[in-house]
Amino acid sequence: MKVLTCVIVGGGYAGIHAIKSIRKAFRKKIGNSTLRLILIDKNPYHLRKVLLFKPAAGDKDIRIPLTRLLPVDVEFIQATVTQIESNEQRMLYQDTAGYEHLMNYDILILATGSIVSETDPAQGGIPLHDLDAARKIRKVWSENLKKAIKETVPTERRRLMTVAVAGAGISGIETSAELAHFVRADAESLGLDPNDVRIYLLNAHQRLFQEGPVKVGLKLERLLTNNGITIVHGKKVLQEKEGKLSLSNGETMNVGLCIWTLGLLPNPMLQNFGLPLTSKGYVIVDEGYRVHGVTGLYSIGDSAHITEPIKGQVDGKTCKEATAQAGRLGKIVLADIKGKPAPSHKRVIDFFCFGLGPGQGLMWTRQWGLDIVLTGKLGWWIRKITWNFASMVK
């Protein structure tokens, strides 16, 4: 009996849903073949990356051990893929001890995800790009509040109690909202006036939520403002140095902490694989997520440049797109193996959610030409569902 080896690289949102999709599609034997399913990731856990603001604001562990997520028939290898020899359908990976191994595959799925943009160290501040950065952010604002208790100079006290979030995408919005709650709660517990805490959200654009309607962006802004967040539009942060922000219009701002939330970049490891990439570094795939010109190789999620075949619209880089792509991938791979017509990529509906602090959220979707907006606890409940679904949390 022939064993088909399917390797999935990356245990993020796309990767764990790809496993689910492949297992479902191959639940029955294909002729005389069975499936061997392997996940490779450098970490032993799935990181709920969209929740990085949680450990930056409070005591929250956003890691899930992969052994808890994976079915018993799925093998896990903690390693880093270093080379893909696509013509021979084999790859090289390095384990945690530094030893290199060669593995042959029949199907290889790249779901390597993205990395969070970092700033030049000379720009100061702390980019919210990983768990260590999130923990550092929490430590800094917590220590600043303790310093503020003893500070007698009013201007310095205000600076210590001021936090600026540079970048007003979804990550920046959710980070500022979470901090607005937890920093004020901590300040009050220390005997400080929570109203003295200042949270600024600095937006280089002229409005929030560029992806959706103006009226929804304005509603989102009102909700954030009501939560005590000051939004500054049309001003880009250039640098933070010794507690002073320099803005693109020449103004300055005194802050105790600057947090950068500047979006995503494709995983740099893709540059090492000799695959066709866009100018920005995303893997080029067709409407069935097949890497152009390479047999048995697919890519989904943040690592791939995926376009809708009819209108040519480029798919987004959020977990909702990744999970939808993964859900379709199993059927595509099975059809390819059987030599049958495969499904094509389809865009997901317009749908966005924002967490606006504990118990508060906003959801927007467009159906039948109508904008549907839900806020408050219901918006937060829907946002929580999307977070949990993306990470397979029940």
C-alpha positions in Angstrom: 0.0 0.0 0.0 1.4 3.4 -1.0 1.7 6.1 1.6 1.2 9.7 0.5 3.2 12.1 2.7 1.5 15.5 3.2 3.6 18.1 5.0 2.2 21.3 6.3 4.7 24.0 7.3 3.3 26.4 9.9 1.1 25.9 12.9 -0.7 29.3 12.6 -4.3 29.9 11.6 -3.9 28.6 8.1 -1.9 25.6 9.1 -4.1 24.2 11.8 -7.2 24.6 9.6 -5.4 23.0 6.6 -4.8 19.9 8.7 -8.5 19.8 9.5 -9.4 20.2 5.9 -6.9 17.7 4.5 -8.0 15.0 7.1 -11.7 15.6 6.2 -11.0 15.3 2.4 -8.9 12.2 2.9 -11.0 10.4 5.5 -11.4 7.5 3.0 -8.5 5.7 1.3 -7.7 6.7 -2.2 -7.3 3.4 -4.1 -4.4 1.7 -2.5 -3.0 4.8 -0.9 -3.2 6.1 2.7 -2.2 9.5 4.0 0.6 10.5 6.3 0.0 13.9 7.7 2.9 15.9 9.3 2.9 19.4 10.7 6.3 21.3 11.1 6.6 24.4 13.2 9.5 26.0 15.0 7.4 26.4 18.2 5.6 23.6 20.1 2.5 25.9 20.3 0.0 27.7 18.2 0.3 31.4 18.8 -3.0 33.3 18.7 -1.2 36.2 17.0 -4.2 38.5 16.6 -4.5 38.5 20.4 -1.0 39.9 21.0 -2.5 43.0 22.7 -3.9 40.7 25.5 -0.6 40.0 27.2 0.5 43.6 26.5 -2.5 44.8 28.6 -3.2 42.0 31.1 -2.2 38.6 32.3 -3.2 36.4 29.3 -1.5 33.4 27.8 -2.3 33.3 24.1 -0.4 30.0 23.3 -2.1 26.7 22.7 0.1 23.5 22.7 0.0 22.0 19.3 -0.3 18.6 20.8 -3.6 19.7 22.3 -4.9 20.9 18.9 -3.6 18.0 16.7 -5.5 14.7 16.2 -3.6 11.6 17.3 -3.0 10.6 13.7 -1.1 13.8 12.8 2.6 13.8 13.4 4.3 17.0 14.8 7.9 17.9 14.2 9.3 21.0 16.0 11.8 22.3 13.5 12.5 25.0 10.9 12.4 24.3 7.2 15.6 25.5 5.6 15.4 24.4 2.0 12.9 23.1 -0.5 14.0 21.0 -3.4 10.8 21.2 -5.4 12.0 19.2 -8.5 12.8 16.2 -6.3 9.8 16.8 -3.9 11.9 16.9 -0.8 12.9 19.4 1.8 15.5 20.0 4.4 14.7 21.0 8.0 16.7 21.7 11.1 15.5 20.4 14.5 15.7 22.1 17.9 19.1 20.5 18.5 20.5 22.0 15.3 20.6 18.7 13.4 19.5 18.7 9.7 17.1 16.2 8.2 15.9 15.4 4.7 12.3 14.5 4.1 10.5 13.4 0.9 7.0 14.6 0.4 4.1 14.0 -2.1 2.2 17.1 -1.0 3.7 20.2 0.6 1.6 23.1 2.0 3.3 26.3 2.9 1.3 28.1 5.6 4.3 30.0 7.1 2.2 33.0 7.9 3.6 36.5 8.3 5.7 38.5 10.7 4.7 41.8 12.4 6.5 44.8 11.0 9.2 46.1 13.2 10.8 49.6 13.4 14.4 50.5 13.3 15.7 50.5 16.9 16.7 54.1 16.4 13.0 55.0 16.2 12.5 54.0 19.8 9.3 52.7 21.3 8.3 49.0 21.3 6.9 47.3 18.3 4.1 44.8 19.3 5.5 41.9 17.2 5.8 38.9 19.5 5.1 37.6 23.1 8.3 39.0 24.5 7.5 42.5 23.2 3.9 42.2 24.6 5.3 41.4 28.0 7.8 44.2 27.8 5.0 46.6 27.0 3.0 45.5 30.0 6.1 45.8 32.3 6.9 49.3 31.1 3.4 50.9 31.6 3.0 49.1 34.9 6.4 50.5 36.1 5.5 53.9 34.8 2.4 54.0 37.0 4.4 53.1 40.0 6.9 55.9 39.3 3.9 58.3 38.8 2.9 57.7 42.4 6.1 59.2 43.7 6.5 61.9 41.0 5.9 65.4 42.2 6.5 67.3 38.9 3.0 67.5 37.2 4.3 67.4 33.6 6.5 64.4 34.3 3.6 62.7 36.1 1.4 63.2 33.1 4.1 61.9 30.7 4.5 58.7 32.8 0.7 58.1 32.6 0.5 58.6 28.8 0.6 55.8 26.2 0.7 56.3 22.5 -0.2 53.6 20.0 1.4 54.3 16.6 -0.7 52.6 13.8 -4.5 52.5 13.7 -5.2 49.3 11.9 -7.2 46.5 13.6 -4.2 45.7 15.8 -3.7 49.3 16.9 -7.4 49.8 17.6 -7.7 46.7 19.7 -4.5 47.4 21.5 -5.5 51.0 22.5 -8.9 49.8 23.6 -7.5 47.0 25.8 -4.9 49.4 27.3 -7.6 52.0 28.0 -9.3 49.5 30.3 -6.4 47.8 32.0 -4.0 50.8 32.5 -6.8 52.8 34.1 -7.9 49.8 36.3 -4.3 49.4 37.4 -3.9 53.1 38.1 -7.0 53.1 40.2 -5.8 50.1 42.2 -2.5 52.0 42.9 -4.4 55.0 44.2 -4.0 57.1 41.1 -6.8 59.0 39.4 -7.7 56.8 36.3 -8.8 59.9 34.5 -5.2 61.1 34.4 -4.3 58.2 32.1 -4.0 59.3 28.5 -4.2 56.8 25.7 -3.5 58.2 22.2 -4.1 56.3 18.9 -2.1 57.9 16.1 -3.4 57.3 12.6 -1.4 58.3 9.5 -4.7 58.3 7.5 -7.6 60.7 7.7 -10.1 58.2 9.2 -10.3 54.8 10.8 -11.2 51.5 9.1 -10.1 52.2 5.5 -11.5 48.9 4.4 -15.1 49.8 5.2 -17.6 52.6 4.9 -16.9 56.0 6.2 -19.9 55.9 8.5 -18.7 52.7 10.2 -15.2 54.2 10.7 -16.9 57.2 12.4 -19.0 55.0 14.6 -15.8 53.1 15.6 -14.1 56.4 16.4 -17.0 57.4 18.6 -16.9 54.2 20.6 -13.2 54.5 21.1 -13.5 58.1 22.2 -16.2 57.2 24.6 -13.7 54.7 26.1 -11.3 57.5 26.8 -9.0 57.1 23.7 -7.8 60.2 21.9 -7.5 59.6 18.2 -5.1 61.7 16.2 -5.6 61.6 12.4 -3.2 62.5 9.6 -0.1 62.4 11.7 2.6 59.8 11.4 4.9 59.0 14.2 8.5 59.3 13.1 10.4 58.6 16.3 10.2 58.2 20.1 13.3 59.3 22.0 13.6 59.8 25.7 9.9 60.1 26.2 9.2 62.5 23.3 7.3 61.6 20.1 8.2 63.3 16.9 5.3 63.6 14.4 5.3 64.0 10.7 3.8 67.5 10.9 6.7 68.8 13.1 4.7 68.5 16.4 6.0 66.6 19.4 4.2 64.7 22.2 5.5 63.6 25.6 4.7 60.0 26.4 5.7 57.4 28.9 5.4 54.6 26.3 5.1 54.3 22.5 3.8 51.1 21.0 4.2 50.4 17.3 1.4 48.4 15.5 2.5 48.7 11.9 0.9 45.7 10.1 2.3 42.5 8.6 5.1 41.4 6.2 5.5 38.0 4.5 7.6 35.5 6.4 11.3 36.1 5.4 12.0 32.4 5.3 10.1 32.2 2.0 13.1 34.0 0.4 15.2 30.8 0.9 13.0 28.4 -1.0 13.6 29.4 -4.6 9.9 29.8 -5.3 8.1 32.4 -7.4 7.5 35.4 -5.3 5.8 38.8 -5.8 7.9 41.9 -5.4 6.7 42.1 -1.8 7.8 38.5 -1.0 4.5 36.6 -1.2 4.3 33.2 -2.9 2.6 33.3 -6.3 -0.2 30.8 -6.6 -3.1 30.1 -9.0 -6.8 29.9 -8.2 -6.3 26.5 -6.6 -3.4 27.7 -4.3 -0.9 25.7 -6.4 2.6 27.3 -6.5 3.2 28.2 -10.1 5.3 25.7 -12.0 5.9 23.4 -9.0 4.3 19.9 -8.6 2.6 19.0 -5.3 3.3 22.4 -3.7 0.5 24.7 -2.3 0.5 27.9 -0.3 -2.3 29.6 1.7 -2.7 32.3 4.3 -0.4 35.2 4.8 2.4 33.6 2.9 0.5 33.6 -0.4 -0.5 36.1 -3.0 -4.1 34.9 -3.8 -6.4 36.6 -6.2 -10.1 36.0 -7.0 -10.0 34.5 -10.6 -12.9 36.5 -12.1 -12.4 40.0 -10.7 -8.8 39.7 -9.8 -9.3 41.0 -6.3 -6.4 40.2 -3.9 -7.4 38.3 -0.8 -6.8 39.9 2.6 -4.4 38.8 5.2 -6.6 38.2 8.2 -7.5 34.9 9.9 -10.9 34.8 8.2 -9.3 34.6 4.8 -6.8 32.0 5.9 -9.4 29.7 7.4 -11.6 29.9 4.4 -8.7 29.1 2.1 -7.7 26.2 4.3 -11.3 24.9 4.2 -11.2 24.7 0.4 -7.7 23.3 0.2 -8.5 19.8 1.1 -11.0 19.4 -1.7 -8.5 21.0 -4.1 -5.6 18.6 -3.2 -7.9 15.5 -3.3 -9.2 16.6 -6.8 -5.7 17.1 -8.0 -4.6 13.7 -6.9 -7.6 12.1 -8.5 -7.1 14.1 -11.7 -10.5 15.7 -11.4 -11.6 19.3 -11.7 -10.9 21.2 -8.5 -12.7 24.1 -6.8 -11.4 27.6 -7.4 -10.7 30.3 -4.8 -13.5 32.5 -3.8 -13.4 35.7 -1.7 -15.1 35.7 1.7 -17.9 38.2 2.3 -17.1 41.6 3.6 -16.9 41.0 7.4 -14.8 42.7 10.1 -14.8 42.6 13.8 -13.0 44.7 16.4 -12.5 44.0 20.1 -13.0 47.3 22.0 -11.9 46.2 25.5 -13.5 43.6 27.8 -17.1 43.0 26.9 -17.2 45.6 24.1 -16.8 45.2 20.3 -18.0 46.2 16.9 -18.9 43.9 14.0 -19.6 45.1 10.4 -20.7 43.2 7.4 -22.4 44.1 4.1 -25.2 41.9 2.9 -27.7 42.6 0.1 -26.2 46.0 -0.4 -26.9 46.9 3.3 -24.4 47.7 6.0 -25.0 45.7 9.2 -23.3 46.9 12.3 -23.5 45.4 15.8 -21.8 46.9 18.8 -21.5 46.5 22.6 -21.7 43.1 24.2 -23.1 41.5 21.1 -20.3 42.9 18.9 -17.8 41.6 21.5 -19.4 38.1 21.6 -19.1 37.8 17.8 -15.5 39.0 17.9 -14.8 36.4 20.6 -16.3 33.7 18.4 -14.1 34.7 15.5 -11.0 34.5 17.7 -12.0 31.1 19.1 -13.0 29.7 15.7 -9.7 30.8 14.1 -7.7 28.9 16.8 -10.1 26.0 17.1 -11.0 26.9 20.7 -14.3 25.4 21.9 
